[in-house]
Amino acid sequence: MEPKTISSHQLHHALPDVIRGTPSAAVTPPDDVTLDFTTHAGNHLILHIPRSLFDALCIRLGNAYKAGCWVAARCREVDGLSQQSIERYVNIMTCDKFGLERGSSNNPHITVSSSTAV
């Protein structure tokens, strides 16, 4: 049986577990997703979202673009607050989105950092 050939389009839009033609070359996604944007208030934010949480948001909201927009919109709702407050808020809203208990240490946690002082 011939190995299935994966087109470049499929490689860029799917998460293959093995790249065909390169023996034992497993493709693993990064542990987290990084969102880098500037809020309306001018704060430059860098969010690190655990891969499992981002994947769940993608499933819940339809795709990665919508998931990223949802997280960015939550940050923009409170973009005049401190970085720590933005982080708390986006995590609270994520818990609410999935019906999780707020503040549980078992929940995946989004972290917010900034390249500018907040």
Phi and psi restraints in degrees (value plus and minus 20) as a CYANA .aco file:
   2 GLU   PHI     -96.0   -56.0
   2 GLU   PSI     119.7   159.7
   3 PRO   PHI     -87.3   -47.3
   3 PRO   PSI     124.6   164.6
   4 LYS   PHI     -90.2   -50.2
   4 LYS   PSI     113.2   153.2
   5 THR   PHI    -107.7   -67.7
   5 THR   PSI     114.5   154.5
   6 ILE   PHI    -125.4   -85.4
   6 ILE   PSI     105.9   145.9
   7 SER   PHI     -94.7   -54.7
   7 SER   PSI     141.7   181.7
   8 SER   PHI     -82.5   -42.5
   8 SER   PSI     -51.3   -11.3
   9 HIS   PHI     -81.8   -41.8
   9 HIS   PSI     -63.4   -23.4
  10 GLN   PHI     -87.0   -47.0
  10 GLN   PSI     -56.0   -16.0
  11 LEU   PHI     -84.1   -44.1
  11 LEU   PSI     -55.7   -15.7
  12 HIS   PHI    -104.2   -64.2
  12 HIS   PSI     -37.9     2.1
  13 HIS   PHI    -139.4   -99.4
  13 HIS   PSI     -10.0    30.0
  14 ALA   PHI    -155.8  -115.8
  14 ALA   PSI     152.3   192.3
  15 LEU   PHI    -135.5   -95.5
  15 LEU   PSI      58.0    98.0
  16 PRO   PHI     -88.0   -48.0
  16 PRO   PSI     127.5   167.5
  17 ASP   PHI    -107.6   -67.6
  17 ASP   PSI     -39.1     0.9
  18 VAL   PHI    -164.1  -124.1
  18 VAL   PSI     114.2   154.2
  19 ILE   PHI    -103.5   -63.5
  19 ILE   PSI     101.3   141.3
  20 ARG   PHI     -86.7   -46.7
  20 ARG   PSI     124.7   164.7
  21 GLY   PHI      70.7   110.7
  21 GLY   PSI     -30.4     9.6
  22 THR   PHI    -142.9  -102.9
  22 THR   PSI      79.9   119.9
  23 PRO   PHI     -75.3   -35.3
  23 PRO   PSI     115.6   155.6
  24 SER   PHI      34.8    74.8
  24 SER   PSI      10.2    50.2
  25 ALA   PHI    -120.6   -80.6
  25 ALA   PSI      71.9   111.9
  26 ALA   PHI    -103.9   -63.9
  26 ALA   PSI     118.9   158.9
  27 VAL   PHI    -122.2   -82.2
  27 VAL   PSI      99.8   139.8
  28 THR   PHI    -139.0   -99.0
  28 THR   PSI     114.2   154.2
  29 PRO   PHI     -89.1   -49.1
  29 PRO   PSI     137.4   177.4
  30 PRO   PHI     -81.7   -41.7
  30 PRO   PSI     138.7   178.7
  31 ASP   PHI     -87.1   -47.1
  31 ASP   PSI     -45.7    -5.7
  32 ASP   PHI    -163.3  -123.3
  32 ASP   PSI     144.3   184.3
  33 VAL   PHI    -125.3   -85.3
  33 VAL   PSI     117.1   157.1
  34 THR   PHI    -130.5   -90.5
  34 THR   PSI     105.4   145.4
  35 LEU   PHI    -128.9   -88.9
  35 LEU   PSI     110.6   150.6
  36 ASP   PHI    -148.1  -108.1
  36 ASP   PSI      92.8   132.8
  37 PHE   PHI    -174.6  -134.6
  37 PHE   PSI     148.7   188.7
  38 THR   PHI    -133.1   -93.1
  38 THR   PSI     110.6   150.6
  39 THR   PHI     -98.0   -58.0
  39 THR   PSI     150.4   190.4
  40 HIS   PHI     -81.5   -41.5
  40 HIS   PSI     -48.5    -8.5
  41 ALA   PHI    -100.0   -60.0
  41 ALA   PSI     -22.7    17.3
  42 GLY   PHI      71.6   111.6
  42 GLY   PSI     -13.7    26.3
  43 ASN   PHI     -99.9   -59.9
  43 ASN   PSI     108.6   148.6
  44 HIS   PHI    -110.7   -70.7
  44 HIS   PSI      95.3   135.3
  45 LEU   PHI    -133.8   -93.8
  45 LEU   PSI     123.9   163.9
  46 ILE   PHI    -143.0  -103.0
  46 ILE   PSI      95.8   135.8
  47 LEU   PHI    -126.7   -86.7
  47 LEU   PSI     116.8   156.8
  48 HIS   PHI    -133.4   -93.4
  48 HIS   PSI      96.1   136.1
  49 ILE   PHI    -133.3   -93.3
  49 ILE   PSI     105.1   145.1
  50 PRO   PHI     -74.2   -34.2
  50 PRO   PSI     118.2   158.2
  51 ARG   PHI     -73.3   -33.3
  51 ARG   PSI     -62.8   -22.8
  52 SER   PHI     -81.8   -41.8
  52 SER   PSI     -59.6   -19.6
  53 LEU   PHI     -90.0   -50.0
  53 LEU   PSI     -63.9   -23.9
  54 PHE   PHI     -83.4   -43.4
  54 PHE   PSI     -61.5   -21.5
  55 ASP   PHI     -81.2   -41.2
  55 ASP   PSI     -61.1   -21.1
  56 ALA   PHI     -84.5   -44.5
  56 ALA   PSI     -60.0   -20.0
  57 LEU   PHI     -84.0   -44.0
  57 LEU   PSI     -59.6   -19.6
  58 CYS   PHI     -80.0   -40.0
  58 CYS   PSI     -64.3   -24.3
  59 ILE   PHI     -86.1   -46.1
  59 ILE   PSI     -65.2   -25.2
  60 ARG   PHI     -86.4   -46.4
  60 ARG   PSI     -59.0   -19.0
  61 LEU   PHI    -119.7   -79.7
  61 LEU   PSI     -34.2     5.8
  62 GLY   PHI     100.8   140.8
  62 GLY   PSI     -58.1   -18.1
  63 ASN   PHI    -189.0  -149.0
  63 ASN   PSI     155.6   195.6
  64 ALA   PHI     -85.8   -45.8
  64 ALA   PSI     -57.3   -17.3
  65 TYR   PHI     -81.1   -41.1
  65 TYR   PSI     -67.4   -27.4
  66 LYS   PHI     -85.1   -45.1
  66 LYS   PSI     -58.0   -18.0
  67 ALA   PHI     -83.4   -43.4
  67 ALA   PSI     -65.5   -25.5
  68 GLY   PHI     -81.9   -41.9
  68 GLY   PSI     -61.7   -21.7
  69 CYS   PHI     -85.2   -45.2
  69 CYS   PSI     -58.0   -18.0
  70 TRP   PHI     -83.2   -43.2
  70 TRP   PSI     -66.1   -26.1
  71 VAL   PHI     -84.2   -44.2
  71 VAL   PSI     -64.8   -24.8
  72 ALA   PHI     -82.0   -42.0
  72 ALA   PSI     -60.1   -20.1
  73 ALA   PHI     -83.5   -43.5
  73 ALA   PSI     -59.7   -19.7
  74 ARG   PHI     -82.9   -42.9
  74 ARG   PSI     -60.8   -20.8
  75 CYS   PHI     -85.0   -45.0
  75 CYS   PSI     -59.5   -19.5
  76 ARG   PHI     -88.4   -48.4
  76 ARG   PSI     -45.2    -5.2
  77 GLU   PHI     -83.5   -43.5
  77 GLU   PSI     -45.9    -5.9
  78 VAL   PHI    -148.5  -108.5
  78 VAL   PSI       8.2    48.2
  79 ASP   PHI     -87.5   -47.5
  79 ASP   PSI     -29.9    10.1
  80 GLY   PHI    -106.9   -66.9
  80 GLY   PSI     -25.0    15.0
  81 LEU   PHI    -111.9   -71.9
  81 LEU   PSI     156.6   196.6
  82 SER   PHI     -88.4   -48.4
  82 SER   PSI     140.8   180.8
  83 GLN   PHI     -76.7   -36.7
  83 GLN   PSI     -62.3   -22.3
  84 GLN   PHI     -83.3   -43.3
  84 GLN   PSI     -60.0   -20.0
  85 SER   PHI     -87.9   -47.9
  85 SER   PSI     -59.2   -19.2
  86 ILE   PHI     -80.9   -40.9
  86 ILE   PSI     -64.8   -24.8
  87 GLU   PHI     -80.7   -40.7
  87 GLU   PSI     -66.0   -26.0
  88 ARG   PHI     -80.5   -40.5
  88 ARG   PSI     -65.6   -25.6
  89 TYR   PHI     -83.0   -43.0
  89 TYR   PSI     -67.7   -27.7
  90 VAL   PHI     -84.4   -44.4
  90 VAL   PSI     -53.3   -13.3
  91 ASN   PHI     -91.7   -51.7
  91 ASN   PSI     -58.1   -18.1
  92 ILE   PHI     -83.0   -43.0
  92 ILE   PSI     -65.5   -25.5
  93 MET   PHI     -85.5   -45.5
  93 MET   PSI     -54.9   -14.9
  94 THR   PHI     -87.4   -47.4
  94 THR   PSI     -62.7   -22.7
  95 CYS   PHI     -79.4   -39.4
  95 CYS   PSI     -64.8   -24.8
  96 ASP   PHI     -82.4   -42.4
  96 ASP   PSI     -57.5   -17.5
  97 LYS   PHI     -81.0   -41.0
  97 LYS   PSI     -55.9   -15.9
  98 PHE   PHI    -124.0   -84.0
  98 PHE   PSI     -17.6    22.4
  99 GLY   PHI      49.1    89.1
  99 GLY   PSI      11.0    51.0
 100 LEU   PHI    -112.2   -72.2
 100 LEU   PSI     137.6   177.6
 101 GLU   PHI     -91.0   -51.0
 101 GLU   PSI     106.3   146.3
 102 ARG   PHI     -84.6   -44.6
 102 ARG   PSI     117.9   157.9
 103 GLY   PHI      58.9    98.9
 103 GLY   PSI     -17.4    22.6
 104 SER   PHI     -89.1   -49.1
 104 SER   PSI     115.5   155.5
 105 SER   PHI     -91.5   -51.5
 105 SER   PSI     -33.0     7.0
 106 ASN   PHI    -101.2   -61.2
 106 ASN   PSI     -35.7     4.3
 107 ASN   PHI     -96.6   -56.6
 107 ASN   PSI     122.6   162.6
 108 PRO   PHI     -82.3   -42.3
 108 PRO   PSI     125.6   165.6
 109 HIS   PHI    -140.6  -100.6
 109 HIS   PSI     109.0   149.0
 110 ILE   PHI    -105.6   -65.6
 110 ILE   PSI     111.7   151.7
 111 THR   PHI    -129.3   -89.3
 111 THR   PSI     125.0   165.0
 112 VAL   PHI    -140.8  -100.8
 112 VAL   PSI     109.2   149.2
 113 SER   PHI    -150.9  -110.9
 113 SER   PSI     152.2   192.2
 114 SER   PHI    -165.0  -125.0
 114 SER   PSI     126.1   166.1
 115 SER   PHI    -108.6   -68.6
 115 SER   PSI     -26.7    13.3
 116 THR   PHI    -141.2  -101.2
 116 THR   PSI     132.4   172.4
 117 ALA   PHI     -87.7   -47.7
 117 ALA   PSI     116.1   156.1
